[in-house]
Structures are given as structure tokens and as C-alpha cells.
Amino acid sequence: MDALDRQILNLLRRDARTPYTEIAEAVGTSEGTVRNRVERMTENDVIERFTVTTHTGNVKAMIEIGVDVAVDTTRMSDRLAEWEQVDFVWQVSGEDDIVLIVDAADTQGVNQLITRARELEEVVSTKTRLILDERLG
């Protein structure tokens, strides 16, 4: 990845629907160059997916999960990512091992996810933070 790739990615992060012609104009290159670079970054898994950010009025939260030291956090993360209300699963360093970013209809839905996580034998602790506001960076 070079500086041009990073510029393209920064524009796509803010709005993945930005036309390649607009991106090309903003970064000072051709539409074909932008298209080729996006295709290459997608093929190389630099761009994992194009997604939609919503403001549904739902309750968003971070559920921080600590797991037993013998647990394969990659496999655990893959399992948690399959849960319907989970938007992101991050493996992190520090006090906790895994962070779920969830989007639930209400606080009861968040609480059900917390309970579901605590029922897993690999989980030793949870902490939850409600997301009050968010901005695209």
C-alpha cells in the first residue's frame, strides 16, 4: 500500500458509495487507476467489505469479553461474529480479549447478548458500555 491507496481508502471509509470519478478527482488520478487499486485492495483483503452505517434508533453497545487463557480467541471471535445483532468483533489487547460492537432494538436486546456471552464456558468476564453517539472519522 502506498499514499495513493491510503487516500482512496480514507474517502471510501467516509462513504463507500463515492463514485470512482469523484475519488479520482479528489486524489488527482484517473478513474481507471482508482478502479484498479480498489479491485486490487479487495482481492488482497485490504478492503474486507463495503458496509452500511445506520442510525436506526437502536441501542448500540460495546460488550467487552474476557476469556480463559487457554481459549483460541480467533475461533471464539468467529463464533461471536455469527450472532445476528453483532456488527463487529475485535480481538484486543489489555484487560479484555474480545470486544463486540452490537446493534440491538432495545436495552433488553443488549442484555440478552450479555447473558448469552456469559453463558459460554470460555467467558470469564464481561463489561458493557452503551454507545451514546458516534462520528465517522
C-alpha positions as CSV (number, residue, x, y, z in Angstrom):
1,M,0.0,0.0,0.0
2,D,1.2,3.5,-0.8
3,A,0.0,7.0,-0.2
4,L,-2.5,6.9,-3.1
5,D,-4.1,3.7,-1.7
6,R,-4.4,5.3,1.7
7,Q,-6.1,8.4,0.2
8,I,-8.5,6.2,-1.7
9,L,-9.3,4.2,1.5
10,N,-9.9,7.4,3.5
11,L,-12.5,8.6,1.0
12,L,-14.2,5.2,0.9
13,R,-14.3,4.9,4.7
14,R,-16.4,8.1,4.8
15,D,-18.7,7.0,2.0
16,A,-18.2,3.6,0.3
17,R,-20.7,4.7,-2.5
18,T,-18.5,7.6,-3.7
19,P,-18.1,7.3,-7.4
20,Y,-14.7,6.4,-8.7
21,T,-14.7,9.5,-10.8
22,E,-15.1,11.7,-7.7
23,I,-12.4,9.8,-5.9
24,A,-10.1,10.2,-8.9
25,E,-10.6,13.9,-9.0
26,A,-10.1,14.3,-5.2
27,V,-6.8,12.3,-5.3
28,G,-5.5,13.6,-8.6
29,T,-5.5,10.5,-10.7
30,S,-7.7,8.7,-13.3
31,E,-10.9,6.8,-12.7
32,G,-9.3,3.7,-14.1
33,T,-6.4,3.9,-11.6
34,V,-8.9,4.2,-8.7
35,R,-10.9,1.2,-10.1
36,N,-7.8,-0.9,-10.5
37,R,-6.5,0.0,-7.0
38,V,-9.8,-0.7,-5.3
39,E,-10.1,-4.1,-7.1
40,R,-6.5,-5.0,-6.0
41,M,-7.1,-3.9,-2.4
42,T,-10.3,-6.0,-2.4
43,E,-8.6,-9.1,-3.9
44,N,-5.8,-8.7,-1.3
45,D,-8.3,-8.4,1.6
46,V,-7.2,-4.8,2.4
47,I,-10.8,-3.9,1.8
48,E,-12.8,-6.7,3.5
49,R,-16.2,-5.5,2.7
50,F,-18.4,-2.5,1.8
51,T,-20.9,-1.8,4.5
52,V,-23.7,0.4,5.6
53,T,-23.7,2.5,8.7
54,T,-27.2,3.1,10.1
55,H,-28.9,5.4,12.5
56,T,-31.9,3.3,13.3
57,G,-32.6,4.5,16.8
58,N,-31.5,1.1,18.1
59,V,-29.2,0.8,21.1
60,K,-25.6,0.3,20.2
61,A,-23.1,-1.1,22.7
62,M,-19.6,-2.4,23.3
63,I,-19.5,-5.7,25.1
64,E,-16.0,-6.4,26.3
65,I,-15.3,-10.1,26.9
66,G,-12.5,-11.7,28.9
67,V,-11.9,-15.4,28.1
68,D,-9.9,-18.1,29.7
69,V,-6.2,-18.1,28.8
70,A,-6.5,-21.4,27.0
71,V,-9.1,-20.2,24.6
72,D,-8.4,-19.7,20.9
73,T,-9.7,-16.1,20.5
74,T,-9.8,-16.3,16.7
75,R,-12.2,-19.3,16.8
76,M,-14.2,-17.6,19.6
77,S,-14.4,-14.4,17.6
78,D,-15.6,-16.3,14.5
79,R,-18.4,-17.8,16.6
80,L,-19.4,-14.5,18.1
81,A,-19.4,-12.8,14.7
82,E,-22.3,-15.1,13.7
83,W,-24.6,-13.6,16.3
84,E,-27.3,-11.6,14.5
85,Q,-27.0,-8.3,16.3
86,V,-23.2,-8.2,16.3
87,D,-21.8,-5.7,13.8
88,F,-18.1,-6.1,14.6
89,V,-15.9,-8.4,16.6
90,W,-12.4,-7.1,17.6
91,Q,-9.6,-9.1,19.2
92,V,-7.9,-6.6,21.5
93,S,-5.0,-6.4,23.9
94,G,-5.4,-5.3,27.5
95,E,-7.7,-6.4,30.3
96,D,-10.3,-7.9,27.9
97,D,-9.7,-10.2,24.9
98,I,-12.7,-9.6,22.6
99,V,-14.9,-6.6,22.0
100,L,-18.3,-6.9,20.4
101,I,-20.0,-3.9,18.8
102,V,-23.7,-4.7,18.8
103,D,-26.8,-3.0,17.4
104,A,-29.9,-4.2,19.3
105,A,-33.5,-3.0,19.2
106,D,-33.5,-2.0,22.8
107,T,-31.6,-2.4,26.1
108,Q,-33.3,-5.8,26.7
109,G,-31.7,-7.0,23.4
110,V,-28.3,-5.8,24.6
111,N,-28.9,-7.6,28.0
112,Q,-29.8,-10.8,26.2
113,L,-26.5,-10.7,24.3
114,I,-24.6,-10.1,27.5
115,T,-26.4,-13.1,29.1
116,R,-25.7,-15.2,26.1
117,A,-22.0,-14.3,26.2
118,R,-21.8,-15.0,30.0
119,E,-23.3,-18.5,29.4
120,L,-20.4,-19.5,27.3
121,E,-18.0,-21.7,29.3
122,E,-14.9,-19.9,27.8
123,V,-16.0,-16.5,29.1
124,V,-14.7,-15.3,32.4
125,S,-15.9,-11.7,32.5
126,T,-17.9,-9.1,30.6
127,K,-18.1,-5.3,30.7
128,T,-20.6,-3.3,28.7
129,R,-20.6,0.2,27.5
130,L,-23.6,1.8,25.8
131,I,-22.6,3.9,22.8
132,L,-24.2,7.3,23.2
133,D,-23.1,9.0,20.0
134,E,-20.8,8.2,17.1
135,R,-19.0,10.1,14.3
136,L,-17.3,8.9,11.2
137,G,-13.6,9.6,11.2
